[in-house]
Amino acid sequence: MHHQRTRGHTAFIAHRISGLLILGYLYLHLILLSAILLPNGTTHFNAVAAVVERPVFIVGDVVLFGIILIHGLNGIRLVVADFGGLIRTSRLGIWLTMVTVAVLLGIGLLVLLPDIVR
């Protein structure tokens, strides 16, 4: 039982941290996009766009994709557990969530790999 509580607590913490990271990303994203509204904003925007097309930022996109997957799939797991009456299978739900995140993140990495190694 103790291990189940530990996994559940880890999932709880991961959900909160991933939510905060997504919120921070969205805030920075909006700041960068709003720069286009400034005088010479198009020039500034194009300069920023040229920087974020570099491979290191594409790796960051893969990390962001992983964070979104963790948050979204864990949220679905929580809804299913709460409303689907599957609380007894929370261990299975956590494992299914982790495996699904790993598989989808692997697919995302394969899709973005050509842009990373260019």
N, C-alpha and C positions, 0 to 999 in steps of 0.2 A: 504493500500500500504506500509506503513512504516514497518509493520510486515514482509511482503514479502522480503523487502530489508534486514531486520535483519536476517531472515533465510538464505537468499542467502549469506550474508556476513559471517555468522557463518559457512556455508558449505565451503566457500572460505578459511576461516582461518583453518578449520579442514583439508581441503585438503592439504594445505601447511604444517601444522604441522605434519600430518601423513606421508607426503612424506619425511620430514626431519628425522623423527623417523625411517622410513624404511631405509633410507640412512645410518643413524648411526648404526643401527643393522647390515646391510650388511658389513659395515666397520669393526665392532668388530668381526663379524663372519669370515671374511677373515683373520683377524689377528690371531684368534684362530686356524683356519685351516692351516695357513702357518707355525705354530709352528711345524707341523709334519716334515717340511723340515729341521729343526735344528738337530744338533747332539742329540741323545736320544729323538728325537721328538715324536716317537711313545709312549714312556713312559709318556711324558708330555701330549700328546693328550689323552691317556687313563685316566690319572688323571683328566683332564678337563671333559671328557665325563662322568666319574663317578659322578662328582659334578653336572653337568647339568641334570642328570636324577632324581634329587630330586624333590619332589612335588612342592616346591616353584618355581622352574624353569619351571615346566609344567604349572603352573598358568601363568607364564610369556609368555609361548607359546600361551595360550588362549588370553592374552592381545595383543600379536603380531598379532595373527590371526584377532582380532577385528580391529586393526590398518590397516592391509592389506585390510580387507573388506571395511572399510570406504574409504580408498584411491581409491581402485579399482572400487567400485560401484559408488562413486561420480564421478570418471573419466568417467565412462560409461554414467552417467547421463548428464555430460557436453557435451559429444560428441553427444548424442541424442538430447539435447537441441540446440546445435549449428548447427548440420547438418540435424536434423530431423524436424526443424521448430517448435519445441515444446516449444519455449521460453515462450509463454503465460501460459503454464502449469508447470512452474518451481516450484510452491508450491507443486503440486502433485508429481513431480519428486523427490523433497527433502523428502517428506513423504514416498514415495515408497522406496527410498534409505535407510532411517532410519529403516523402518520396515524390509526390506530385510536383512540389517546388523544384526538387533536384532535376527531374526529367524535363520540365518546362524551361528551367534555367539552362540546361544543357542544349536544348533545341535553340533557345535564343542565342547562346554563345556560338553555336554552329552557323547560325544565320549571319551574325555580326563578325565572325572570324575573318572573312576577307577584308573587311574595313579596318580591322585591328592590325593585320600584318602587312598592310600596303605600305 
